[in-house]
Amino acid sequence: MNTLPLLQNRARYLKKIWLDKAAPSNANLERLRHYRLNRIRQEMAQIDMAACVLVDPVNIRYATDTRNMQVFSARNPARYLFIPLDGPVVLFEFERCEHLPGDISTVDEVRTATTVSYVAAGYRTEEKAKVGPGKLPI
């Protein structure tokens, strides 16, 4: 029996509960999310940075308000975020977790991350770490 759809539905349900209960009733989460992302882009513009890649789960959460396995991701490179100065923000999410960001408006596109840690890649760690022509995820 494939339990993945059941788990994905449960994750969506829990996400709605957490978002509804976690924020104060008068909080404008959309405004907060876009303020944070725009603040990052302002800092990038000040130092003439065309794009940045965030790998720290706390920074990803700040920039987009998306979260997934924050403790795991702090020690194992499992997800990352591409922020261009102008253009779409791309979240590279852990395999089979692409549905978690849902409809958060600070993420324009979600792709599957290439995970290099042994925990996620096992004996294929070295193979996954190699990047060649045409293999760049961005």
C-alpha positions, -999 to 999 in steps of 0.1 A, spaced: 0 0 0 13 34 -10 10 56 21 26 86 6 -6 104 -5 -21 98 29 10 113 46 10 143 22 -27 150 30 -19 148 67 10 172 63 -12 197 45 -39 194 72 -13 199 100 3 228 82 -31 246 81 -36 240 118 -1 252 127 -4 283 106 -38 292 119 -29 286 156 7 299 155 1 335 143 -17 361 164 -51 369 150 -41 404 139 -9 393 121 -7 399 84 16 370 74 16 378 37 29 413 45 55 400 69 67 374 44 72 399 16 88 424 39 114 399 49 121 388 13 123 424 1 146 433 29 170 406 18 168 418 -18 175 454 -7 207 442 11 217 423 -20 212 454 -41 233 475 -18 263 452 -22 257 446 -59 248 409 -55 229 393 -84 217 363 -64 223 343 -33 217 307 -21 206 301 14 213 267 30 207 274 67 172 264 77 167 294 99 177 317 70 153 299 46 125 302 72 132 339 76 133 346 38 102 326 28 84 314 60 88 278 48 101 251 71 109 215 69 131 193 91 149 223 105 170 203 130 179 177 104 187 203 78 210 222 102 234 193 101 226 177 68 224 197 36 189 187 26 173 218 12 183 252 -1 169 284 -15 179 305 -46 170 342 -44 178 363 -74 178 401 -71 151 401 -98 132 370 -108 116 339 -93 126 325 -59 133 288 -62 131 265 -32 150 232 -36 131 209 -12 140 176 2 129 147 -19 92 138 -15 86 170 5 80 193 -25 43 197 -14 51 212 20 56 249 10 21 247 -5 8 281 -15 33 304 3 36 334 -20 73 340 -13 83 309 -32 77 310 -70 89 275 -78 97 243 -59 122 218 -72 137 186 -57 170 192 -39 201 173 -46 210 160 -12 246 151 -6 246 138 30 251 101 37 219 101 57 199 108 26 221 96 -2 237 65 14 262 48 -8 255 72 -36 268 103 -17 299 107 -40 278 103 -71 253 129 -60 281 153 -50 295 154 -86 282 183 -106 289 184 -143 277 202 -175 239 202 -175 236 190 -139 235 223 -121 201 224 -103 196 261 -110 
